[in-house]
């Protein structure tokens, strides 16, 4: 088995050196597999010259761009640990992830350089007054500047790229840590899932074993899914690496421009989140623009059967769904593995992946009853950073998702045990938002829930119980809440609606009864409540 995912790049460069690996959708610039391999080797050597050693963490805070691919693969080739993060993270979020990971290097582009510098300055200030022991074990990461001028003590990306190409010793331990990705896991707080080279490569090979293949060597793949997300990073980029296909790297999603890009670059495979299909479905030129596409793959969040059927009819392109999670690197099921398409199903398990259902007593559910989904396979993570806590038990990982399996082994999702909200395919953690809300002057208690939304799959709604104080103004409080969320939360995490209430419903144990809140929202959307 491949011991280092970056070895897939070396193989691609050897077998298809002149084939196009990457196309920058913004500039049209093309990079061959040989050129990508050369760049990754030089940057890997540059990391070594900066004093990084095996196991050091490198936070990558950039939008989708060819340089991100270079940095990611160079990080793995240098036996370092890649930590891709959302470039839209608020400064406070970035600070938490950088410090939690103990990052030695922080790679930023023009859109994130200010936040990166604020993080470094904040850490330096905090350590200035710390004791010697804390300073000795704390790290202020050096910043690598992409497409922007490097400041004092920062590193130009061009400096790394200019390093001599020197072969690095091969990795022999596939269990070594490759990637940290922040996710909720089965907790209510974001934690970093530890993905080994073994897990990442295993899921790539499991996907490659599907018939018909998800991606083939002649495919041009639309790379709009962000590569800080496991879906874009391993399910998309990983398959392109494995199959020596071509990836069209797209910085951000534009409903109209994306269809033009797909047609212009002769894209054949389109992996997207369900929210993209909602944006496209009413386009009159949909079938024309997608005329060269052979398949669309939807993941990251459930897709309603109605949207799927309507989109397939309008576009004339088959849409395949899948189910996955960060801890499984990520793909678990796909309708490509099903004997026949079934409305509402997310498909059958990939080759090498096993599923089982467990009820509340730890037993197999009776008949066709739903249960918590447990997953087994070589693609599973190694637990949560830093100590591997809450990882697989006896080879099985409890996902926190609820579903049922039909006699053919096709999986149908029913609910989530965890309170995770998925907005446009991205995880939103209610407790993280609630903490921000409850620090706002005038807020006594807050509860955040996800509600159905046609454009994004789910939207964030916040219920806020206010302090009953004379002279308080509801609009002023909403403005304070929105201001706090704007400063401290990425845009997709910010509530789409803030409801001020006199009381919140509670369970007998004192927890907010969020199921009742979600039911209230649904009844309101159906017109049953004003």
C-alpha positions, 0 to 999 in steps of 0.5 A, spaced: 500 500 500 502 507 498 505 509 504 505 517 503 499 520 499 504 524 495 507 518 492 501 518 487 503 525 484 510 521 483 506 516 479 502 520 475 508 524 473 512 518 471 506 515 467 503 521 464 508 527 465 505 531 459 498 530 461 494 536 464 494 536 471 491 542 473 487 548 470 486 555 473 479 557 471 481 564 473 487 565 468 487 559 464 494 557 466 495 549 465 500 545 469 502 538 467 503 532 472 511 533 471 510 540 473 506 539 479 511 534 481 517 538 480 513 544 484 511 540 490 518 537 490 521 544 491 517 546 496 518 540 500 525 542 500 523 549 502 520 547 508 526 543 510 530 549 509 526 553 513 527 548 519 521 544 519 521 536 521 517 530 520 510 531 524 510 539 524 503 542 522 502 547 516 496 551 516 493 552 509 488 558 509 487 559 502 482 559 497 482 554 491 488 555 487 493 551 484 498 553 489 494 550 494 495 543 491 502 544 490 503 546 498 498 540 500 502 535 496 509 538 498 507 538 505 505 531 505 512 529 501 516 533 506 513 528 512 509 534 515 502 534 517 497 539 512 491 543 516 487 546 511 482 551 514 476 555 511 479 561 508 473 565 510 474 563 518 474 569 522 480 571 525 478 568 532 476 562 529 483 561 525 487 563 532 483 557 535 485 552 530 492 555 529 494 554 536 490 548 537 494 544 532 501 548 534 502 550 527 509 552 525 507 555 518 501 558 516 500 559 509 496 565 507 494 569 500 491 576 499 484 574 502 487 571 508 494 575 510 491 580 514 487 575 519 494 571 519 498 577 521 493 578 526 493 571 529 501 571 529 501 578 532 496 576 538 500 570 539 506 574 540 503 579 545 500 573 549 507 570 550 510 576 551 508 576 558 508 568 559 512 564 563 519 561 561 516 554 561 509 556 556 514 560 552 518 554 551 513 550 549 509 555 545 509 556 537 508 563 533 507 560 526 511 563 521 507 566 515 508 564 508 505 569 503 502 567 496 500 572 491 502 578 496 508 581 499 511 578 505 512 582 511 518 582 516 520 575 518 515 572 513 516 568 507 515 569 500 512 563 496 517 564 491 522 563 496 520 556 497 519 554 490 526 556 488 529 551 493 533 546 490 530 539 488 533 534 492 529 527 493 527 526 500 527 520 504 521 515 503 515 514 508 515 507 510 509 508 515 502 509 512 499 510 519 503 517 520 499 523 520 497 526 514 492 531 515 488 535 520 481 537 519 476 540 523 470 537 524 464 536 529 465 529 530 460 526 535 461 532 539 458 539 539 465 542 539 469 542 532 475 538 533 481 536 528 480 529 525 486 525 525 487 522 518 493 518 516 496 516 509 493 510 510 486 512 511 486 517 505 489 513 500 484 507 502 478 511 501 481 513 494 482 506 492 475 504 494 473 510 490 477 507 484 474 500 485 467 503 484 464 501 477 463 505 473 468 509 475 467 516 479 473 519 475 477 516 469 484 518 466 480 522 460 476 526 465 476 533 466 473 534 473 470 541 476 474 543 482 469 548 485 468 544 492 473 547 497 479 543 498 479 545 505 473 540 506 475 533 506 470 532 500 474 537 495 481 535 498 480 527 498 474 525 494 475 530 488 483 531 488 485 524 491 481 521 485 484 526 480 491 524 483 489 517 482 487 517 475 491 522 472 485 526 470 485 533 469 482 538 475 479 545 473 481 549 479 475 554 481 476 559 486 469 560 488 462 558 486 458 563 481 451 560 479 452 563 472 459 563 471 460 556 473 456 553 467 460 557 462 466 554 465 464 547 465 462 548 458 469 552 456 473 547 459 469 541 456 468 538 463 466 531 464 465 530 471 462 535 476 462 534 484 458 539 487 454 540 494 446 540 493 446 547 494 449 548 487 444 544 484 438 548 487 442 554 484 442 551 477 435 548 476 431 553 473 437 555 468 434 555 461 440 553 458 442 548 463 442 542 458 446 546 453 451 548 458 452 541 461 452 537 454 459 534 455 458 532 462 457 525 463 456 525 471 454 529 476 456 527 484 452 530 489 455 529 496 456 533 503 449 533 505 442 530 503 439 531 496 431 531 496 428 526 491 424 532 488 430 536 487 434 530 484 429 528 479 427 535 477 434 536 476 436 530 472 430 531 467 432 538 466 439 537 465 439 530 462 445 528 466 445 523 471 446 525 478 449 520 483 449 521 491 453 519 496 454 519 504 460 520 507 464 524 513 470 527 515 472 521 519 471 516 513 476 520 509 470 521 506 466 517 502 462 511 505 456 510 500 455 512 493 449 510 488 454 508 483 454 502 488 447 501 488 444 495 483 438 501 481 437 508 483 432 509 489 429 515 490 431 518 497 437 513 497 444 515 498 447 508 495 450 502 497 457 502 501 464 502 497 468 496 496 472 495 502 467 499 507 462 496 511 456 498 515 452 496 520 446 499 524 445 499 532 439 501 536 439 505 543 441 498 546 447 497 542 443 491 538 441 491 531 435 494 530 429 489 529 426 489 521 427 495 517 427 499 523 432 505 523 439 505 527 445 509 528 450 508 522 456 505 524 462 504 519 468 500 518 474 500 513 481 502 512 479 509 510 477 511 518 481 516 521 485 515 527 481 519 532 481 526 534 487 531 535 491 531 539 491 524 543 486 520 538 480 520 543 474 517 541 476 514 534 474 507 532 472 502 537 474 495 535 474 497 528 467 501 528 466 508 528 459 511 530 457 516 526 452 520 530 447 519 524 441 515 523 438 511 517 436 504 515 438 499 510 434 496 505 435 489 503 439 491 497 444 494 502 442 501 500 442 506 505 437 511 507 438 517 512 433 519 517 436 524 522 442 526 526 443 524 533 448 530 533 445 537 532 450 539 526 447 544 521 450 543 514 450 549 510 451 549 503 455 542 505 459 546 510 459 544 518 456 549 522 456 547 530 450 550 534 454 551 540 460 555 537 454 560 535 451 560 541 457 562 545 458 568 541 451 570 542 451 569 549 456 574 550 452 579 547 450 584 552 442 583 553 442 576 551 440 571 557 440 565 553 441 562 546 439 556 542 441 555 534 437 550 530 438 548 523 432 549 518 430 547 511 433 552 506 432 551 498 438 555 496 443 552 502 440 545 504 439 548 511 440 555 514 442 557 521 436 560 525 438 563 532 433 564 538 435 569 543 432 570 550 433 577 552 434 580 559 428 583 561 431 590 562 427 597 561 429 601 555 431 595 551 430 596 544 429 589 540 432 592 533 438 595 537 439 588 540 439 584 533 444 589 531 449 587 537 447 580 535 449 581 528 455 585 529 458 580 534 457 574 529 460 578 523 466 579 527 467 572 530 464 567 525 465 566 518 459 568 513 456 561 512 455 560 520 452 567 521 444 566 523 440 568 517 434 569 522 434 572 529 428 571 533 427 574 540 423 570 545 421 571 552 422 564 554 425 558 550 423 550 551 427 546 556 427 538 557 426 535 564 433 535 564 434 543 563 437 542 556 433 547 551 428 542 547 431 544 540 426 539 537 420 543 539 424 549 536 425 546 529 418 543 529 415 550 530 420 553 524 417 547 520 410 549 522 411 556 520 414 555 513 408 550 512 403 556 514 400 553 520 403 558 524 404 566 523 
